[in-house]
Amino acid sequence: MYDTALADRVRGTLAPELAFTEMKMFGGLAFMVGGNMACGIVADDLMVRVGPEAYAECLLRPHARPMDFTGRTMKGMLFVGAAGLAGDDLGEWVGLGLEYAGSLPPKGARVGARRKPATGAATGRQTPRR
């Protein structure tokens, strides 16, 4: 379960022209840009992907804590408690997540992506005899 009112608030901070998608993830809801997670909601916490460079600095902000969803800290990702999402704070956190997600290459059909070759006669190649 996740806080649907917080999800509506996050949607309200996203620019209408921004091509974002929503995906159920981590037992909550994730907001994706170019196939990369920017932020999300788990219970009543905002989950933000700030990246490894900004991680330590962001943890110093009030109500931020390491994301330890699996019992193991996920570097570059953090939780922000509900008390840290008042006023413009929500938009600032979402903006940090969007900035990091936007710095990553889009996921999906990647140019030059390698596929595992098929085996057998379907490849058109002959298997060398020994």
C-alpha positions in Angstrom: 0.0 0.0 0.0 1.1 3.5 -0.6 -0.3 7.0 0.2 -2.5 7.8 -2.8 -2.8 11.5 -1.7 1.0 11.8 -1.8 0.9 10.2 -5.2 -1.5 12.9 -6.4 0.7 15.6 -4.9 3.8 14.1 -6.8 1.8 14.0 -10.0 0.9 17.7 -9.4 4.6 18.6 -9.3 5.4 16.9 -12.6 5.3 19.2 -15.7 2.5 18.2 -18.1 5.0 17.9 -21.0 7.2 15.5 -19.1 6.8 12.0 -20.4 6.6 10.0 -17.2 5.2 6.7 -16.5 4.0 5.1 -13.3 4.9 1.5 -12.2 4.1 -0.5 -9.2 7.4 -1.3 -7.5 8.8 -2.0 -4.1 5.3 -2.5 -2.8 4.5 1.1 -3.8 4.4 3.3 -6.8 7.4 4.5 -8.8 7.5 7.5 -11.2 9.8 6.7 -14.2 11.3 9.1 -16.8 12.9 7.5 -19.9 12.5 4.1 -18.2 14.6 5.2 -15.2 13.1 5.6 -11.7 13.1 9.2 -10.5 11.0 8.8 -7.3 8.3 6.8 -5.8 6.1 6.2 -2.8 6.4 3.4 -0.3 3.7 3.6 2.5 3.8 7.3 3.3 7.4 8.0 2.5 8.8 9.5 -0.7 11.5 7.4 -2.2 14.0 9.5 -4.2 16.8 8.4 -6.5 19.4 11.1 -6.1 22.4 9.2 -7.4 25.7 8.4 -5.6 27.2 11.8 -6.0 24.4 13.7 -4.2 23.6 10.9 -1.8 25.6 12.0 1.3 24.6 15.6 1.0 20.9 14.8 0.7 21.0 12.6 3.7 21.9 15.6 5.8 18.6 17.2 5.0 15.8 16.9 7.6 13.6 13.8 7.5 15.8 12.0 4.9 17.2 8.6 5.7 18.9 5.8 3.7 16.6 3.6 1.7 16.9 0.2 3.3 13.9 -1.4 1.9 15.5 -4.8 1.6 17.4 -4.6 4.9 20.4 -3.4 2.9 21.1 0.3 2.1 20.7 1.2 -1.5 23.3 3.8 -2.2 22.0 6.7 -4.3 18.4 6.2 -3.1 16.8 7.5 0.1 13.5 7.9 1.9 12.0 11.2 2.9 9.5 11.0 5.8 6.1 12.7 5.5 7.2 15.6 7.7 9.8 16.5 5.1 7.3 16.8 2.3 5.5 20.0 3.4 5.1 23.0 1.1 7.8 23.4 -1.6 9.9 20.6 -0.1 8.0 17.9 -2.1 8.8 19.7 -5.3 12.4 20.0 -4.5 12.8 16.3 -3.7 10.9 15.3 -6.8 13.1 17.7 -8.8 16.3 16.0 -7.5 14.9 12.6 -8.6 14.0 13.9 -12.0 17.4 15.5 -12.5 19.2 12.3 -11.7 16.8 10.1 -13.8 17.2 12.6 -16.7 20.9 12.3 -16.6 20.8 8.6 -17.4 20.4 7.1 -20.8 16.8 6.1 -21.6 16.0 2.4 -21.2 14.1 0.3 -23.6 15.3 -0.4 -27.2 19.0 0.4 -26.9 21.1 1.0 -29.9 23.8 -1.6 -30.1 22.3 -3.7 -27.4 23.7 -7.2 -27.5 21.3 -10.1 -27.6 22.2 -13.7 -26.7 22.6 -15.4 -30.1 20.2 -18.2 -30.9 21.7 -21.7 -31.1 21.2 -24.4 -33.7 20.3 -24.2 -37.3 18.2 -21.1 -36.9 21.3 -18.9 -36.8 22.4 -19.9 -40.3 25.8 -20.8 -39.0 27.3 -24.2 -39.1 28.7 -25.8 -36.0 32.4 -26.8 -36.6 33.0 -30.5 -36.6 35.6 -31.9 -34.3 
